[in-house]
Amino acid sequence: MLALGKSTTPAHRKYVIRTMAFMIPYALVNTGAIFGAFDEIMGKPAAWVLALVISAPVVGQIWATLSLIRDSDEFVRALTAKQFIIASGLSMAVASMWGFGESYAGAYHLPAWLIYPLFWFFWGVSAPFIRTSK
């Protein structure tokens, strides 16, 4: 994938813009939550609105990534799809392993939303090793 400042294709430029458009609000709402901006609604039905608001950029980012795949040339499409599949598979494997650890081995409970940063962690870790579309 090209660096942020070196976007050369229209598909990649759109991806960068979409990513910023979704991740800036995501970061702002989470920062507000960390600093207590939503403490008064926690545990109340209104907190579901907050859950939906913070989930919307996650859905948007997945859409942006799938749009990058759709709009790219064959090589980038194949490479990005391969990265997406590998990161998804590794994330599901780790989440399942940990979930079974919670159920059967008394492992500490982790929130389900952690699968999203786990996905991007595996994307980043695997990307340098994915160099072919085969």
Sequence and secondary structure as in RCSB ss.txt:
>XXXX:A:sequence
MLALGKSTTPAHRKYVIRTMAFMIPYALVNTGAIFGAFDEIMGKPAAWVLALVISAPVVGQIWATLSLIRDSDEF
VRALTAKQFIIASGLSMAVASMWGFGESYAGAYHLPAWLIYPLFWFFWGVSAPFIRTSK
>XXXX:A:secstr
   GGG  SHHHHHHHHHHHHHHHHHHHHHHHHHTTTTGGGTTSTTHHHHHHHHHHHHHHHHHHHHHHHHHS HH
HHHHHHHHHHHHHHHHHHHHHHHHHHHHHH      GGGHHHHHHHHHHHHGGG     
